[in-house]
Amino acid sequence: MVKEGWSALAAWRDVRMGEDGDLWHRAILDPSLLAVVGKVRGLHVLDLGCGNGYLTRRWASEGAAESLGVDATEANLRIARRRETRRRSGARFLRQDAAHLTSLESGRFDLVVAHMSLMDIRDAKNTILEVGRVLRPSGRFVFSISHPCFDVDLRSKWVVERVPYRATVYRSVAGYREEHPVRIPWKISESEVAYTRSYHRPLPTYVGYLRSAGMVVTRLEEPMPQAEAIRKSEQGPFMLEIPLHLVAEAMRVPVSPEALGRLTRRGLRSSVRTRAAGDRRSGSRGRTRGTGSVRRGSRPGS
């Protein structure tokens, strides 16, 4: 049986995520994300694409002045509210399109977090503009995504060259520069597969959207697998060498429209010069024997 959309995944993902996250979240993604987020006591926090709300409830329990989870999928929100009813944390949940946060006033939040959700949002540009709008001056936006450089849907895979006494791991990647939608399969049972939509974007696209929203990148992290992931995931040891995820922090800065325009034009000129220089190609034609591919390693639970 084939199903479509995040509603079809809601119950299955909730069982896997629980209150601590599945293996990929708790042992790869969350440690880096939470380190960048830092202490939330007294902060107004927005969890964008909150899923079952386990992080929204965590931040409420850690003393956030407000911890609001937003998701476009009603099935996720029903689960999040049910969990909140069973064990009160003070978190609240709201159905809202991330690209149109119409019920949220400007300058309301100290911190907005989008944990492995931004690459699944079709209108990322307007979503980031909305994040910039609801952030207070000097507020922070922390997001995690599949690493655009190393996880390009079916056009990226692990390559393992096995020689006596050791194995050398590579990441084979194609199609990085091309922005495109991706149909992602999730095997939710022996007889059921659900498909969701994701969107590959190169790094300059994300940075351009942030700049347009009046934000600058202040921190980048590439999550390292923890001991549990190295033990339990076939891909865990590979990620000690090559990351499959990216955690970024951006800050809203008070910049006049004129200054922002100058920065934007300067960035565009720099991009043109970089592309021109990149036309002079050189590279190896060496080939590697022996391939091993595990699909969607960056997707928690896959």
C-alpha positions in Angstrom: 0.0 0.0 0.0 1.3 3.5 -0.9 0.4 6.6 1.1 1.2 10.2 0.5 2.1 13.1 2.9 3.2 13.7 6.4 -0.2 12.8 7.8 0.4 9.2 6.8 3.6 9.2 8.8 2.4 10.9 11.9 1.6 7.9 14.1 4.6 5.9 12.9 7.0 8.7 13.5 5.6 9.4 17.0 6.3 5.9 18.1 9.9 6.2 16.9 10.5 9.7 18.3 8.8 9.4 21.7 10.1 12.1 24.1 13.8 11.6 23.3 14.0 11.3 19.6 14.8 8.3 17.5 18.4 7.0 17.1 19.3 9.6 14.4 17.9 12.5 16.5 19.2 11.6 19.9 22.6 10.3 18.8 23.5 12.5 15.8 21.3 15.5 15.3 20.0 16.7 18.7 23.3 17.1 20.6 24.6 19.6 18.0 21.3 21.4 17.7 20.8 21.7 21.4 24.4 23.0 21.9 23.7 25.8 19.4 20.3 26.6 20.9 21.8 26.8 24.4 19.8 27.8 27.5 16.2 28.9 26.8 15.1 30.0 30.3 13.1 33.2 30.0 13.0 33.1 26.2 10.1 33.2 23.8 10.7 30.1 21.6 9.0 29.1 18.3 9.5 25.5 17.2 8.8 25.5 13.4 7.7 22.2 12.0 7.4 20.7 15.5 6.2 17.2 14.6 5.1 15.4 17.8 6.5 18.4 19.8 9.1 16.6 21.9 11.5 19.6 21.7 8.7 22.1 22.2 7.9 20.4 25.5 11.5 20.1 26.4 12.1 23.8 26.1 8.9 24.6 28.0 10.1 22.3 30.8 13.5 24.1 30.8 11.9 27.4 31.7 11.1 29.1 28.4 8.8 32.0 28.9 6.9 30.7 25.9 7.4 27.5 23.9 5.1 27.4 20.9 5.1 24.5 18.4 3.9 25.2 14.9 3.1 22.5 12.3 1.1 22.4 9.1 0.0 18.7 9.7 -3.0 18.4 11.9 -2.2 14.7 12.7 1.1 15.8 14.2 -0.5 18.5 16.3 -3.2 16.0 17.7 -0.3 13.8 18.8 1.6 16.7 20.3 -1.4 18.0 22.2 -2.2 14.5 23.5 1.3 14.1 24.8 1.1 17.5 26.4 -2.2 16.6 28.1 -0.7 13.5 29.6 2.3 15.3 31.0 2.0 19.1 31.3 5.0 21.2 30.4 3.4 24.5 29.4 4.0 24.0 25.7 1.4 25.1 23.2 0.7 24.0 19.7 -0.7 25.8 16.7 -1.5 24.8 13.1 0.1 27.3 10.7 1.7 27.4 7.3 5.4 28.2 8.0 5.5 30.5 5.0 2.5 32.5 6.3 2.7 32.9 10.1 -0.4 35.2 10.0 -1.5 34.7 13.6 2.0 35.5 15.0 2.9 39.2 15.6 6.2 40.7 14.5 9.1 40.7 17.0 7.5 38.2 19.3 10.2 35.6 19.6 13.8 35.5 20.9 14.5 32.2 19.2 13.0 30.3 16.3 14.1 26.7 15.7 13.4 24.6 12.6 14.8 21.1 13.2 15.0 19.0 10.1 12.0 20.7 8.7 13.2 23.6 6.5 14.2 21.4 3.6 10.7 19.9 3.6 9.0 23.3 3.2 8.3 24.3 -0.4 8.4 28.0 0.1 11.6 28.3 2.1 12.1 31.9 1.0 8.9 33.2 2.4 9.3 31.0 5.5 12.7 32.6 6.3 11.2 36.1 5.6 8.5 35.2 8.2 11.1 34.0 10.6 12.9 37.3 10.3 9.6 39.1 10.9 8.6 37.3 14.1 12.1 37.5 15.6 12.9 40.5 17.8 16.0 42.5 16.9 19.1 40.4 17.6 16.9 37.3 17.9 18.3 34.0 16.6 17.2 31.4 14.0 18.6 27.9 14.5 17.9 25.3 11.9 19.1 21.9 10.9 18.9 20.4 7.4 20.3 17.5 5.4 23.7 18.6 4.3 23.3 20.2 0.9 26.9 19.3 -0.1 26.8 15.7 0.8 23.2 14.5 0.8 21.6 15.2 -2.6 18.7 12.7 -2.6 19.3 9.7 -4.8 22.3 11.4 -6.5 24.4 10.9 -3.4 25.6 7.6 -1.9 28.3 6.0 0.2 31.2 4.5 -1.7 33.5 2.1 0.2 36.7 0.9 -1.3 37.9 -2.2 0.5 41.6 -3.1 0.4 43.7 -5.3 2.7 43.5 -4.3 6.3 41.3 -1.2 5.9 38.3 0.4 4.1 38.3 3.9 2.6 35.0 5.7 2.6 33.9 8.3 0.1 30.7 10.2 -0.6 29.7 10.2 -4.3 27.6 13.3 -5.1 26.0 14.7 -8.2 23.5 17.5 -8.9 24.5 19.8 -6.1 23.9 23.1 -7.9 20.4 22.2 -9.2 17.5 23.1 -7.0 14.8 20.5 -7.3 12.0 18.7 -5.5 12.5 15.2 -4.2 9.9 12.5 -3.5 11.1 10.6 -0.4 10.0 7.0 0.3 9.5 5.9 4.0 8.9 2.2 4.7 6.5 2.3 7.6 5.7 -1.4 7.5 6.3 -4.5 5.5 3.3 -3.7 3.3 3.2 0.1 3.5 5.3 2.9 1.9 4.6 6.6 2.5 6.0 9.4 0.3 6.8 12.9 1.3 8.1 15.9 -0.6 11.5 17.5 0.1 13.5 20.2 -1.7 17.2 20.3 -2.4 18.8 23.7 -2.3 22.5 24.6 -2.5 24.0 26.6 0.3 24.0 30.0 -1.4 20.3 29.8 -1.8 19.8 29.5 2.0 22.3 32.3 2.7 20.5 34.5 0.1 17.2 33.9 1.8 18.7 34.7 5.2 20.2 37.9 3.9 16.8 39.0 2.4 15.3 38.5 5.8 17.9 40.7 7.5 19.8 37.9 9.0 23.5 36.8 9.0 24.9 33.4 9.7 26.8 33.4 13.0 27.5 29.7 13.5 27.7 26.4 11.5 28.0 22.9 12.9 28.2 19.5 11.2 26.9 17.0 13.7 29.2 14.2 14.7 27.7 10.7 15.4 27.7 9.9 19.1 28.8 6.5 20.5 25.3 5.0 20.2 25.0 5.9 16.6 28.4 4.5 15.8 27.4 1.2 17.5 23.9 0.9 16.1 23.9 2.5 12.7 25.8 1.1 9.7 26.4 4.7 8.6 27.5 5.9 12.0 31.2 5.3 11.5 31.1 6.8 8.0 29.8 10.1 9.4 33.0 10.4 11.5 34.6 11.4 8.2 31.8 12.9 6.1 28.8 14.8 7.7 25.3 14.3 6.4 23.7 17.1 8.3 24.2 20.8 8.9 23.1 23.0 11.9 23.2 26.7 11.3 22.5 29.7 13.5 21.5 33.1 12.0 20.9 36.3 13.8 18.6 39.1 12.9 20.6 42.3 12.6 19.3 45.9 12.6 20.3 47.0 9.1 18.8 49.8 7.1 17.2 48.9 3.8 19.9 50.9 2.0 22.7 49.1 3.7 21.0 45.7 3.1 20.7 46.6 -0.6 24.4 47.3 -0.8 25.2 44.0 0.9 22.9 42.1 -1.5 24.4 43.7 -4.6 28.0 43.1 -3.3 27.1 39.4 -2.6 25.6 39.0 -6.1 28.8 40.5 -7.7 30.9 38.1 -5.7 28.8 35.2 -6.7 29.2 36.1 -10.4 33.0 36.3 -10.0 33.1 33.0 -8.2 31.1 31.2 -10.9 33.3 32.7 -13.6 36.4 31.5 -11.9 34.9 28.1 -11.4 34.6 27.6 -15.2 38.3 26.7 -15.3 38.0 23.1 -14.3 40.6 20.6 -13.4 40.1 17.3 -11.7 40.9 13.6 -11.4 39.3 11.0 -13.6 40.2 8.3 -11.1 37.5 5.7 -10.3 36.7 3.8 -7.2 35.7 0.1 -7.2 33.2 -1.2 -4.8 30.0 0.7 -3.8 27.7 0.6 -0.9 24.7 2.8 -0.7 22.1 3.3 2.1 19.3 5.5 0.9 18.4 8.7 2.9 20.8 8.2 5.7 20.2 11.8 6.6 16.6 11.1 7.3 16.0 10.3 10.9 14.5 6.8 11.2 15.2 5.8 7.7 
